[in-house]
């Protein structure tokens, strides 16, 4: 199977590198306007070009990883080469309906990964278009699984998911930075604080996943009466951390919907 990745930005390049490791993929054609900015050290399976049409023409499956603002041009360029091919959109906010209008003979899949694809740890939500078969979905899962985990969702959830897990790494980075600063305030050297915080974050996430625990259960497990943890939690609640996070995701969802409306009106 030959896979084209249209748009080798941070996500596109990461996805291409991961897909190239799959035994079911014989070649990955990756496109970028300025190919000289791509690193030379890459898999022998990966070819690079600035020609979106040529990449789409050669491919059996196409992933589109450009910004929503570039979608109209890119979709127009590749449309004639998408008949009966699986086309997976990694673009935020652009609906399956709109994609199927521009690519009427394609088997359209809309998805939303996150930047953790760079290390093969993305979580990608996806929704299927009308022409995608069960066999096609298995191929889609193979591709998405090459750069992390995946979950199938109704398309109505994809804008909120863009706000939650698509933008989520940025929120977590802000929390990590704040915790490191907190460590500095109480006398912990920066390098040690960063290691402690990042390992605490990954360890906690893994614990919740492996043990199938609700976050509240984990919180209660380490919170004792009049202890250090409840003192810290009290300050977090007083500072409205929970409300701020909810507001952030809601604001990002609204922003995603605005992008969608703008694209639909163009």
N, C-alpha and C positions, 0 to 999 in steps of 0.2 A: 504494500500500500504506500502510495506517495501522498504526503501531506504538505499542503501549502499553509504557511503562517504569514498572513498579510499584515504587516506592521510590526517591525522588530524593535519596539520600545522595551521598557523594563519587563513588562508582562510577556509580550510576544517573544522576546529572546529567551526568557526563562522557560516558557512553554515549549518552544522549539527544541531547546537543549534536552528537556525531559522526554519529549516525544521521540527524539532520535535514539533514545536508549531502548525503546520497545523493539522486541524481535519481530513483531508484526509489521513494523514500518521499515520500508527499504530506503526511503529518501525523504528528507524534509527540505522544502524550498522556502526560504525565508526572505521577505522583502523589506527594504528600507530605502528611503530616498537617497541617503548618503551612506553607501555600504562601507565606506572607508572608516566610519566610526565604530564598526563592529569589531570585536576582538578577533585576532587571527586564530587563536587557540580554540578550536571547536571540533565537534565530531566530524569525521570524514563523511558521514551521511548527510551533513547539512550543506546545502548550496545557497548562496546569497545572490540576490538580484534587486534592481530597482524597478523592475517591470512587473507590476501586479497582474497584468493580463497573461503574461507568459507563465507566471507561477500558477495561476488559477487553471490555465489550459492543461498543464502537465499533471495536476493533482487529481487524486481520487476523492480526497476530503480536504475541505478548506476551512481554516480558522481565520476569523477577521478580528484583529486586535488593535485597530486604530481608534483614535479618539472619535467621539460622536460627531464632532464638528467636521471631521474628514470623511464621514460615512457616505454622504451623498455622492461625492466624486469617486470614491473607491468602489462602491457598489455598482455605479455606472460602468466603471472600467471592466469589472469582472463578470457582469451579468450574463453575457453570452456564453460563458464557459462554465456555467453552474448547473446545467440541465442534468437531473437525476443524480447529482452529487450531494453529499451531506455538507451543509455549510453551517458551521458553528460560530455564532456571534459571541465575542467576549466584550462587546461594546455596552456601555451603560445606557439604560433608558430607552433604547430603540426597540419597538415592539415587534413581535413575530408577524403581526398583520402587515406592518410596514415593510418588513424584510421580504415577506412573501409577495407583496405587490411589485417590488423591484426585482426579485429573483423568483418569478412565478413557477419555474420548473425545478427549483432546488428543493432539497429536503432540509428545512430550516430548523435549527436548534438555537435557542437563546440561552446564554449562560452568564454567570458572574463569578469569576474566581477572585483571589486576592493576591497581594504581593508575595505571600509565603510560597508561591509557585517557584520563586527563585531557588528555594532549597527543597523543592518537592513536597512541601507541606501545606499546600493551598487547600481551602475548602471551597468547592465550586457548586453553586446551585444551578440547576438547568431546567428548562421547559421545552417541550417538543412541539414542532409545527405539525400541520395537518398531514403532510406526506411522509412523515418519518415512520418506518415500520419497526417491529420488535427487533428484527435483525440489525437494523440501522442503530437502534438505541444501544444494543450491545457494543457496537463499534464506537459509539459516542462515549460510553462508559470506559472502554479501553483507553481512549485518548485522554479523557479527563482524569482517569485514575493514574495516568503516567506522571502527573505533577501534583498529586495529593488525593484527598478524599472528595466525594461528591454526594449530592442529595437532589432528588427530583422533587420539584415543587410546582404548584400552579403558577402561571405567569403573573398573576395579580400580586404575588409576593416578591417578585424580583426587584422592584424599586426599593421596597423596604429592606430587602436583603443586601442590595447595593449599599444602603446606608449603614447597615449593621455589620456585616462581615467583609464587604468590599472596602469600606472606609475604616473598618474596625482596627486594623493594625496601626493606623495613625492614632486612634484613641488610646490604644494600649501603650504606644510609644510615649504619649503624654503622661500617662499614669506611671510608667517606668521612670521617666525623667523626674517626675515629682517625688517618687519614692527615693531615688538616688539623692536628690536634694535634701530630703528628710534625713537620710543617713549622714550626709555631710553636716547637717545642723546638730546632730547628736554626737559628732566626732568620728564617724567612720570614714576612712580614706575613700576617695572616689572609685578607684579600681575595685576595691573590695566591695563597696556598696553596690556597684553595677553587677558584679558577679552574684552577689547575694540576691539581689532583686530579680535578675533574669532567671536564675535557677529556681527561685521561689515561684515565679510565675509559671514556668514550664512544668515544674513538679506539681503544682496545684492543678493545672489544667489536665495533666496526665492522670492524677489521682481521681479527679471528678469523672473522667472518661472511663478509666479502667474499673473503678468501683461502682459506676453508675449512680453516683451520689448527687443529690440536689445541693446546690451551693449553700443553702441555708443549713443543711445537715452538717456540712464540713465546717461552716462558721461556728455552729453550736458545739462541735466536737472540740474545738480549740479555745472556746470562750468559757472562762470560769468566773464565778461570782467575785466581784471586787478585784479582778485580775488585770493584767497589763492589756490583754486583748480587748476587753470590753471598754477600757479607757480610751483606746485608740479608735474603736468603732464609734463610740459616742461622738468623738470629734469629727469623724467622717460624716456621720449623719447630721450633725449640727452644721457642717459646711455644705450640706446638700449635694454630696457626691452622686448619690443615686438619681436625684432629680436632674442634675446637670447632664448625666449620661443619657437619660431618657430624652431630655430636650435636644441633645446633640444628634441622636439618631433620628428624632422626629424632624429636625431642621434639615438633615441630610436627605431624608426621604422627600421632603418638599422640594429640595433642590433637584433631585433626580427626576421628579415629576415635571418640573419646569423645563428641564433639558428635553424630556420626551415630547412635551407639547410644542416646543420650539422646532424640533425636528419634524414633527407631524405637520406643522404649518408651513414648512419650507417647500 
